[in-house]
Amino acid sequence: MKAKIFIFFIIVIALFLALNTRNILKHFYPVRYVSYIEKYSKENDIDPYFVMAVIRVESNFNASARSNKDAYGLMQITPETAEWAAEKMGLQNFKVDDLSDPEINIKIGCWYLKDLSSEFGGDQTLILAAYNGGRGNVKKWLNNKTNSKDGKTLHYIPYGETSKYVKKVMMDYKVYKRLYDND
């Protein structure tokens, strides 16, 4: 009798999980700051789910996040990159403290992703590798036969952290598209 109750209990839990997998996953793959993500991803021709994946990996949607590498905000932008991007974007009176503002952080982050996309022909692996490991490093890697056979794509990323980062963001990107694309 106890075995039947236990099996029934397991079946009920399995059914509950099967029927609610999408809702459970949404808890682990949140979406915040949607209006800013939609606005600036559209302005910069970047898939909003790609931006969400970057934000999730970089800060898990924590606007006040600050890394040990001195990167700020949702998209973990360094002061040097932010100041350079703000100048290129024509943002008046930009201050590094502005990176804690979700709108400004997403605005600069989306512009930077577009800039990397333009430079690397829209190749998401290269965009993410440059976002995390630096565009100069990606250019060097592309010119090294160990990392790139054709000089256009990377089959090996020599920085372990960057390699893991690219894989994580791409996995999260697929999950975001699957969870939210038809909402």
Buried (B, 14 or more C-beta within 10 A) or exposed (E): EEEEEEEEEEEEEEEEEEEEEEEEEBEEBEBBBEEBBEBBBEEBEBBBBBBBBBBBBBBEBEBEBBEEEEBBBBBBBBBEBBBBBBEEBEBEEBEBEBBBBBBBBBBBBBBBBBBBBEBBEEBBBBBBBBBBBBBEBBBEBBEEEEBBEEEEBBEEBBBEEBBEBBBBBBEBBEBBBEBBEEE
